[in-house]
């Protein structure tokens, strides 16, 4: 946990933003796999962690904004639990570390809410079934209504606070990023013919766990990188293919890292792979150079897309004017996803609160068109934001066939040349950045990404 004052001040600021009412923060509960006592790995709700800091299941917190009080709800550990797990720190002790003096049994939560029925109850959109059931019972509404009646005011207040990372948060994020870097160095070294994707995935997960935390998301380890989120299979790596690894660790405080590297299976990139890799790297470097307060991330995305198209034009895969091609969405045949996203306690930070609230504004609406609907972040950057930058080229045979059959955007796409890349795969490169007062700063130790650096790791 951070210092007691950190959590007290965070809750105080949240209360000021709301002005009145009760703020109900639900922690996550344990979830069983195939038997009640066989539990999935517990992961606390990130907003609960941010304001309360207690990393234990089956808790709730109520902030009475007008009274300026905070109450923690949870049950004391039973003797049965202690027998199986050992001594457990009391809720009262944990609450004190968070600056909370009032601790009540979880069964008291309903009576407190009902005793304050005249006040608005602000809660965040539930993303787990058990949260929906709990909220429905507490508030006397249907399960279906629980996401709809979430407090927009609370969502906006939380996003405003959590978007700006403090110095102590940045230390945690960089720890996670550095562990993520170790994962990628090992994955690149292991990427040799005959090694299975799942073997690499298991090794890098072990690095994340041994760093004191776990994965920040399920690792993408694939030689079929043309598909954006293709997870590891039992397939053995083939010489001449590209290995794409998109993976990250979260540290013991649950702050995330998110890195992607693409490397050759075997010792060296082929000539064509080198050319395509350099296009992606140049696009990433151009996007990084553009990072600064005030620029919209949608503009940065467009800069990266234009560089990708320029590179493909030089290779004869696309044609015409690069800027005009991007304006007509021709780039989306090869770059279907967004350039990056916010990162913090969640790898896609606060995505459970809604991408429109996190990555956009009331004035800037999230796009719905193909290739733009996946851009999670579009709004102007601010000092304190932590973001990822992740351009890529993806040669998806099924998508190429569909566009060709429609004769789509033939003025910008050389389909004969593009079809020769049907079995190429995909490339993406991703790093994490802090937006500073004057520009940006790479988070964590630099991880090799130049062609020569990658190949040196393979020797």
C-alpha positions as MATLAB code, in Angstrom:
seq = 'XXXXXXXXXXXXXXXXXXXXXXXXXXXXXXXXXXXXXXXXXXXXXXXXXXXXXXXXXXXXXXXXXXXXXXXXXXXXXXXXXXXXXXXXXXXXXXXXXXXXXXXXXXXXXXXXXXXXXXXXXXXXXXXXXXXXXXXXXXXXXXXXXXXXXXXXXXXXXXXXXXXXXXXXXXXXXXXXXXXXXXXXXXXXXXXXXXXXXXXXXXXXXXXXXXXXXXXXXXXXXXXXXXXXXXXXXXXXXXXXXXXXXXXXXXXXXXXXXXXXXXXXXXXXXXXXXXXXXXXXXXXXXXXXXXXXXXXXXXXXXXXXXXXXXXXXXXXXXXXXXXXXXXXXXXXXXXXXXXXXXXXXXXXXXXXXXXXXXXXXXXXXXXXXXXXXXXXXXXXXXXXXXXXXXXXXXXXXXXXXXXXXXXXXXXXXXXXXXXXXXXXXXXXXXXXXXXXXXXXXXXXXXXXXXXXXXXXXXXX';
ca = [
       0.000    0.000    0.000;
       0.956    3.623   -0.405;
       0.984    5.942    2.602;
      -2.203    6.492    4.577;
      -2.277   10.110    3.434;
      -2.364    9.063   -0.236;
      -5.686    7.257    0.164;
      -7.170    9.909    2.446;
      -6.366   12.670   -0.043;
      -7.625   10.649   -3.013;
     -10.984   10.087   -1.312;
     -11.163   13.710   -0.230;
     -10.610   14.899   -3.802;
     -13.208   12.424   -5.082;
     -15.751   13.711   -2.569;
     -15.144   17.314   -3.624;
     -15.721   16.360   -7.254;
     -19.099   14.762   -6.474;
     -20.289   17.336   -3.927;
     -22.963   15.203   -2.285;
     -24.384   11.706   -1.956;
     -22.910    8.343   -1.067;
     -20.056    6.882   -3.102;
     -20.243    3.090   -3.135;
     -17.045    1.302   -4.163;
     -17.340   -2.459   -4.494;
     -14.272   -4.629   -4.218;
     -14.072   -7.874   -6.144;
     -14.891  -11.234   -4.623;
     -13.323  -14.657   -4.943;
     -14.470  -16.715   -7.911;
     -14.446  -20.510   -8.045;
     -13.086  -22.582  -10.922;
     -14.545  -26.091  -10.720;
     -15.305  -26.325   -7.008;
     -16.148  -23.773   -4.340;
     -12.733  -23.903   -2.683;
     -10.709  -24.045   -5.912;
     -10.370  -20.362   -6.668;
      -9.232  -18.405   -9.671;
      -6.341  -16.035   -9.023;
      -7.858  -13.078   -7.144;
      -7.584   -9.640   -8.747;
      -8.931   -6.657   -6.814;
     -10.968   -3.993   -8.597;
      -8.579   -1.271   -9.712;
     -10.690    1.683   -8.584;
     -11.128    0.059   -5.177;
      -7.338   -0.313   -5.025;
      -6.875    3.321   -6.024;
      -9.075    4.758   -3.258;
      -8.811    2.098   -0.542;
      -5.644    0.136   -1.293;
      -6.704   -3.099    0.412;
      -5.981   -6.112   -1.767;
      -8.397   -8.629   -0.259;
     -11.663  -10.126   -1.538;
     -15.245   -9.491   -0.420;
     -14.970   -5.865    0.673;
     -16.947   -2.697    0.029;
     -16.418    0.946    0.900;
     -18.912    3.787    1.336;
     -17.862    7.433    1.316;
     -20.465    9.803    2.726;
     -19.539   12.956    0.869;
     -21.457   15.449    3.008;
     -20.397   13.955    6.344;
     -16.835   13.413    5.147;
     -16.768    9.854    6.500;
     -15.567    6.581    5.019;
     -16.715    3.135    6.130;
     -15.122   -0.172    5.165;
     -17.359   -3.248    5.033;
     -15.993   -6.781    5.301;
     -16.040   -9.887    7.444;
     -13.418  -10.990    9.933;
     -11.454  -14.086    9.027;
     -12.919  -17.265   10.492;
     -10.805  -19.801   12.341;
     -11.340  -22.195    9.438;
      -9.769  -19.652    7.095;
      -6.809  -19.101    9.429;
      -6.212  -22.860    9.672;
      -5.878  -23.123    5.919;
      -4.081  -19.880    5.093;
      -2.289  -18.845    8.263;
      -2.534  -15.647   10.286;
      -4.488  -12.925    8.476;
      -4.013   -9.207    9.072;
      -7.175   -7.813   10.652;
      -9.465   -5.580    8.632;
      -9.086   -2.922   11.289;
      -5.309   -2.857   10.777;
      -5.673   -2.672    7.000;
      -8.319    0.026    7.318;
      -5.999    2.082    9.507;
      -3.325    1.950    6.777;
      -5.931    3.386    4.431;
      -6.992    6.092    6.925;
     -10.393    4.484    7.592;
     -11.574    4.337   11.199;
     -15.001    2.742   10.731;
     -15.131   -0.987    9.921;
     -18.439   -2.878    9.823;
     -19.521   -6.398    8.794;
     -20.464   -6.766    5.141;
     -24.008   -7.579    6.204;
     -24.329   -3.988    7.516;
     -23.900   -2.474    4.057;
     -27.551   -2.846    3.096;
     -28.812   -1.190    6.286;
     -26.448    1.767    5.833;
     -27.611    2.301    2.266;
     -31.271    2.075    3.295;
     -30.715    4.438    6.238;
     -29.488    7.017    3.728;
     -32.191    6.385    1.151;
     -32.707   10.123    0.614;
     -29.173   10.472   -0.767;
     -28.026    9.568   -4.252;
     -25.843    6.466   -4.352;
     -22.996    6.867   -6.833;
     -21.503    3.632   -8.148;
     -19.403    2.591  -11.137;
     -20.535    0.308  -13.971;
     -20.392   -3.301  -12.719;
     -18.433   -5.725  -14.889;
     -18.852   -8.925  -12.887;
     -22.150  -10.821  -12.478;
     -21.830  -10.949   -8.695;
     -21.479   -7.151   -8.580;
     -24.674   -6.733  -10.589;
     -26.520   -9.071   -8.233;
     -25.174   -7.255   -5.166;
     -26.069   -3.817   -6.529;
     -29.554   -4.925   -7.559;
     -30.244   -6.194   -4.027;
     -28.780   -3.110   -2.348;
     -30.566   -0.539   -4.507;
     -33.837   -2.329   -5.232;
     -33.380   -2.301   -9.005;
     -33.247   -5.036  -11.613;
     -29.970   -6.690  -12.550;
     -30.377   -5.350  -16.080;
     -30.636   -1.800  -14.754;
     -27.388   -1.851  -12.780;
     -25.032   -0.850  -15.639;
     -27.488    1.745  -16.970;
     -27.909    3.502  -13.622;
     -24.193    3.828  -12.895;
     -23.182    7.368  -11.934;
     -21.791    9.357  -14.861;
     -20.598   11.979  -12.387;
     -18.591    9.376  -10.484;
     -17.183    7.914  -13.699;
     -15.950   11.327  -14.838;
     -14.494   12.161  -11.428;
     -12.604    8.856  -11.229;
     -11.277    9.216  -14.782;
     -10.075   12.745  -14.066;
      -8.156   11.583  -10.996;
      -6.766    8.274  -12.186;
      -5.618    9.672  -15.553;
      -2.903   11.817  -13.926;
      -0.227    9.565  -12.477;
       1.608   10.674   -9.346;
       5.335   10.235   -8.779;
       4.731    7.239   -6.511;
       2.535    5.621   -9.146;
       5.174    6.133  -11.820;
       7.698    4.215   -9.716;
       5.294    1.282   -9.613;
       4.560    1.469  -13.339;
       8.244    1.541  -14.213;
       8.820   -1.514  -12.046;
       6.124   -3.327  -14.028;
       7.538   -2.087  -17.337;
      11.031   -3.280  -16.439;
       9.732   -6.745  -15.583;
       7.863   -6.682  -18.910;
      11.161   -5.874  -20.609;
      12.789   -8.936  -19.051;
       9.928  -11.030  -20.406;
      10.531   -9.744  -23.928;
      14.282  -10.197  -23.868;
      13.768  -13.833  -22.943;
      11.033  -14.333  -25.552;
      13.276  -12.977  -28.312;
      16.122  -15.280  -27.260;
      13.808  -18.286  -27.104;
      12.289  -17.632  -30.533;
      14.047  -20.446  -32.389;
      12.679  -23.102  -34.759;
      11.016  -26.009  -32.944;
      10.169  -24.088  -29.747;
       6.405  -23.928  -29.149;
       4.473  -20.726  -28.634;
       3.060  -22.087  -25.358;
       6.546  -22.833  -24.028;
       7.558  -19.201  -24.524;
       4.266  -18.023  -23.030;
       4.890  -20.163  -19.933;
       8.442  -18.954  -19.459;
       7.538  -15.264  -19.683;
       4.584  -15.726  -17.328;
       7.034  -17.206  -14.853;
       9.153  -14.058  -15.120;
       6.087  -11.926  -14.381;
       5.164  -14.017  -11.348;
       8.718  -14.174  -10.049;
       8.798  -10.375  -10.203;
       6.217  -10.320   -7.416;
       3.076   -9.839   -9.482;
       1.549  -11.571  -12.474;
       0.642  -10.964  -16.093;
      -1.109   -7.656  -16.749;
      -3.131   -9.423  -19.480;
      -3.064  -12.831  -21.206;
       0.100  -12.934  -23.307;
      -0.069  -12.855  -27.096;
       2.700  -15.134  -28.368;
       2.258  -16.058  -32.010;
       3.839  -16.560  -35.401;
       0.467  -15.614  -36.863;
       0.762  -11.966  -35.899;
      -1.574  -10.871  -38.681;
      -4.395  -11.596  -36.229;
      -4.428   -8.887  -33.583;
      -5.013  -10.934  -30.430;
      -3.884  -14.422  -31.398;
      -2.844  -16.158  -28.179;
      -0.231  -18.884  -27.868;
      -0.866  -22.333  -29.331;
       1.029  -25.630  -29.249;
       2.440  -24.825  -32.692;
       6.187  -25.119  -33.057;
       7.942  -22.047  -34.423;
       9.029  -22.285  -38.057;
      12.262  -20.891  -39.435;
      11.624  -17.812  -41.563;
       8.457  -16.781  -39.710;
       8.038  -13.745  -37.469;
       7.347  -14.122  -33.747;
       5.069  -11.424  -32.339;
       4.926  -11.151  -28.549;
       2.573   -8.658  -26.918;
       2.937   -9.168  -23.172;
       3.290   -7.331  -19.906;
       3.626   -7.761  -16.190;
       1.761   -6.128  -13.384;
       3.743   -5.607  -10.214;
       2.738   -6.434   -6.640;
       0.772   -3.165   -6.471;
      -1.081   -4.150   -9.671;
       0.367   -1.424  -11.883;
       0.824   -2.588  -15.465;
       3.388   -2.738  -18.213;
       2.519   -3.415  -21.864;
       5.245   -4.055  -24.447;
       5.269   -5.602  -27.920;
       8.242   -6.838  -29.880;
       8.408   -8.684  -33.204;
      11.476  -10.776  -33.975;
      12.557  -13.353  -36.543;
      12.281  -17.041  -35.799;
      15.877  -18.098  -36.206;
      18.819  -15.723  -36.446;
      17.988  -12.963  -38.930;
      15.149  -11.065  -40.568;
      14.690  -11.767  -44.271;
      15.142   -8.824  -46.656;
      11.368   -8.335  -46.946;
      10.893   -8.654  -43.190;
      13.562   -6.020  -42.598;
      11.826   -3.605  -44.975;
       8.400   -4.078  -43.396;
       9.812   -3.964  -39.867;
      11.567   -0.678  -40.586;
       8.282    0.816  -41.850;
       6.630    0.025  -38.525;
       9.602    1.244  -36.484;
       9.728    4.523  -38.434;
       5.993    5.003  -37.821;
       6.471    4.421  -34.104;
       9.388    6.855  -33.901;
       7.359    9.512  -35.750;
       4.446    9.021  -33.340;
       6.751    9.223  -30.320;
       8.294   12.445  -31.624;
       4.825   13.980  -31.838;
       3.888   13.259  -28.219;
       3.330   16.418  -26.178;
       0.626   18.103  -24.109;
      -2.209   19.503  -26.176;
      -1.919   17.284  -29.239;
      -4.820   14.878  -29.600;
      -3.946   11.228  -29.668;
      -6.141   10.928  -32.735;
      -3.647   13.226  -34.474;
      -0.754   11.041  -33.303;
      -2.585    7.975  -34.602;
      -2.991    9.712  -37.967;
       0.725   10.561  -38.078;
       1.615    6.906  -37.502;
      -0.917    5.727  -40.101;
       0.458    8.174  -42.688;
       4.012    6.909  -42.120;
       2.843    3.318  -42.501;
       1.127    4.158  -45.786;
       4.174    6.071  -47.051;
       6.298    3.005  -46.384;
       3.848    0.718  -48.170;
       3.749    3.100  -51.141;
       7.550    2.869  -51.337;
       7.169   -0.929  -51.411;
       4.546   -0.782  -54.152;
       1.823   -2.243  -51.933;
      -0.117    1.026  -51.850;
      -0.228    3.994  -54.233;
      -1.304    7.592  -54.486;
      -0.909   10.265  -51.816;
      -0.340    8.924  -48.292;
      -2.353   11.615  -46.495;
      -5.240   11.228  -48.935;
      -5.152    7.458  -48.511;
      -5.422    7.804  -44.718;
      -8.233   10.356  -45.095;
     -10.115    7.696  -47.080;
      -9.311    4.979  -44.503;
      -7.282    2.943  -47.006;
      -4.680    2.302  -44.296;
      -7.172    0.180  -42.365;
      -6.587   -2.763  -44.696;
      -3.168   -3.096  -43.041;
      -3.581   -1.179  -39.746;
      -6.935   -2.085  -38.227;
      -6.406   -1.240  -34.579;
      -5.717    1.884  -32.545;
      -2.233    3.253  -31.969;
      -2.381    2.944  -28.197;
      -4.228    3.505  -24.956;
      -3.970    4.810  -21.408;
      -2.172    2.530  -18.945;
      -1.965    2.370  -15.162;
      -3.680    0.067  -12.693;
      -5.294   -1.542  -15.746;
      -3.346   -2.300  -18.879;
      -6.135   -0.558  -20.811;
      -6.568    1.895  -17.999;
     -10.107    2.229  -16.626;
     -11.649    0.514  -19.647;
     -14.446   -0.851  -17.445;
     -15.625    2.759  -17.052;
     -16.197    3.145  -20.794;
     -13.803    4.184  -23.559;
     -15.872    7.273  -24.372;
     -15.243    8.611  -20.846;
     -11.602    7.535  -20.604;
     -10.267    8.253  -24.069;
     -12.584   10.952  -25.394;
     -14.569   13.986  -24.253;
     -18.118   15.297  -24.446;
     -17.046   17.223  -27.546;
     -14.914   14.461  -29.153;
     -16.886   11.294  -29.745;
     -15.269    7.903  -30.226;
     -15.276    6.816  -33.867;
     -17.416    3.947  -35.116;
     -15.798    3.346  -38.540;
     -13.616    0.310  -39.199;
     -10.045    1.013  -38.135;
     -11.122    3.923  -35.926;
     -13.554    2.185  -33.579;
     -10.582    0.391  -32.012;
      -8.765    3.626  -31.161;
      -9.227    3.636  -27.385;
      -7.627    7.064  -26.885;
      -8.342   10.101  -29.030;
      -8.433   13.171  -26.771;
      -5.754   15.778  -26.112;
      -2.782   14.548  -24.101;
      -2.009   16.034  -20.691;
       1.064   15.977  -18.445;
       0.793   12.938  -16.190;
      -0.885   10.661  -18.744;
       0.742    7.265  -19.208;
       0.117    5.862  -22.673;
       1.279    3.169  -25.065;
       2.451    3.713  -28.662;
       1.920    0.635  -30.838;
       1.742    0.911  -34.623;
       1.630   -2.234  -36.724;
       1.153   -3.811  -40.130;
      -1.195   -6.781  -40.386;
      -1.632   -8.764  -43.599;
      -4.908  -10.614  -42.987;
      -5.772  -12.879  -45.938;
      -9.501  -12.975  -45.244;
      -9.730   -9.178  -45.035;
      -7.654   -8.731  -48.176;
      -9.930  -11.159  -50.060;
     -13.031   -9.300  -48.895;
     -11.723   -5.890  -49.947;
     -10.489   -7.202  -53.303;
     -13.862   -8.814  -54.065;
     -15.501   -5.414  -53.529;
     -12.853   -3.546  -55.517;
     -12.520   -1.385  -52.415;
     -10.235    1.677  -52.603;
      -8.396    0.391  -55.662;
      -7.062    3.901  -56.244;
      -4.852    3.441  -53.158;
      -4.180   -0.302  -52.990;
      -2.113   -2.401  -55.374;
      -3.897   -5.687  -54.800;
      -1.480   -7.742  -56.908;
       1.432   -6.673  -54.703;
      -0.630   -6.925  -51.515;
      -1.697  -10.493  -52.268;
       1.954  -11.564  -52.409;
       2.043  -10.741  -48.662;
      -0.841  -13.003  -47.708;
       1.438  -15.342  -45.800;
       3.682  -12.617  -44.379;
       2.077  -12.358  -40.927;
       2.149   -9.204  -38.859;
       4.496   -6.765  -37.134;
       3.925   -4.403  -34.256;
       6.184   -2.554  -31.856;
       4.985   -1.069  -28.564;
       6.486    0.995  -25.749;
       5.080    2.920  -22.777;
       5.420    6.681  -22.250;
       4.727    9.383  -19.702;
       3.466   12.690  -21.089;
       5.586   15.459  -19.529;
       5.214   19.242  -19.458;
       7.232   19.570  -22.664;
       6.931   16.238  -24.451;
       7.230   12.635  -23.331;
       9.517   10.225  -21.501;
      10.036    6.537  -22.161;
       9.096    4.484  -19.126;
      11.449    1.746  -17.983;
      14.783    0.671  -19.361;
      14.981    0.768  -23.176;
      14.208   -2.603  -24.751;
      16.009   -3.401  -28.019;
      13.904   -2.705  -31.102;
      16.300   -1.715  -33.892;
      16.813   -4.478  -36.441;
      20.477   -4.973  -35.537;
      19.690   -4.980  -31.811;
      17.022   -7.635  -32.240;
      19.310   -9.811  -34.359;
      22.149   -9.458  -31.838;
      19.868  -11.022  -29.199;
      19.319  -14.018  -31.475;
      23.006  -14.953  -31.762;
];
